[in-house]
Amino acid sequence: MDIKRWMTVLPTVEHLRPARCPCCDAAGRPVDGPLVMRGHGLRERQVYGPRAAGGAPQQVTVQARRYRCSACRAVLLVVPRGLLPRRRYAAAAIGWVLARIGLDGATTPAVRTEVCCSTILGVAAAERWLAPSRWIEASRRGQLFPRLGRHGAQSPRAQVAERTAMQLVALSPRGRAGDRAAHLAFRGAALAA
Ligand SMILES: [Zn+2]
């Protein structure tokens, strides 16, 4: 379920209950026994970035649902589609940034104003924005988008950004003729998360 629908009506515990525990593979709701994946409360999660490609930057808070596995005691967080583990920016916004830097040759400060809303910018304007370098390094290791592979340890960052962006463009549903690469990377990244 995408963020928009999730924020309109928070999905129920039952609706989001994982079919299996990702840690021990126990069935979440066995046919013949008590529940295994049990609701374990809510956790607020910040999500940064525009909701639409080229749109105004936003900062929203979503309620992620937690589940606890009664077999192995693992706690699992279920979030809306389009978010990546441990990243505050939505996957689509990260795809946008990589395409703007890697394909359009845009500078980091310019791209920052496109995805970062003014409240965040206001606090951190004087600091260098390190997030894109971290994303590029994670992509190099194959740890940014789970569906994409890794890149060479020696490849320059600009090249890793470019190749990652091209992979995201390739995943995008076909847009209108003349769509900019960053728009396609935005949509491809939402699907790659
Ligand atoms: Zn488990």
Residues whose N, C-alpha, C, O or C-beta is under 5 A from the ligand:
A	BS01	ZN	C21 C23 C24 D25 C69 A71 C72 R73 A74
